[in-house]
Amino acid sequence: MKRPLIAVLNGPNLNMLGMRQPEVYGRATLDDVEQICIQAAERLDVAIDFRQTNGEGELVSWVQECRNRAQGIVINPAAYGHTSIALLDALLAVELPVIEVHISNIHRREEFRHHTYCSRAAAGIICGLGVRGYAMALQAMTDMILDENDR
């Protein structure tokens, strides 16, 4: 039986993890995050497609590609979560379960970070738990997919 595919999509500046504001984001790199996701996926018996881009249009295109190939999306939209209606529209259009992840607690930061457009499309949001939030999001997404398959 084919394992369900979960897209793990990452937005701008996440390629700078470990170097950029370690007091906010920690010292883990994006490669570390990918390894956390790979290990979680193996444990959960799901497949992942892990990607990062600094381009808004590319991220929107990746979301759209998920419509016919993935069973769910875990997304850290980074700054695009606070600014991109196009990303929200894409997440709504694909009609897949979405979990939004933020490494830092966006509600303890600057006011403009408190609102994310993507949260309107998300079944759930994980923020402030560091890179461990990705594994938690994959667990939750797997549970959602299995619940849907049981219906």
ABEGO torsion letter per residue (X at the ends): XBBBBBBBBBBBGAAABGABGAAAAEABBAAAAAAAAAAAAAAAGBBBBBBBBABAAAAAAAAAAAAAABABBBBBAEAAAAABAAAAAAAAAAGBBBBBBBABBAAABBAAAABBAAAAABABBBBGAEAAAAAAAAAAAAAAAAAAAAX
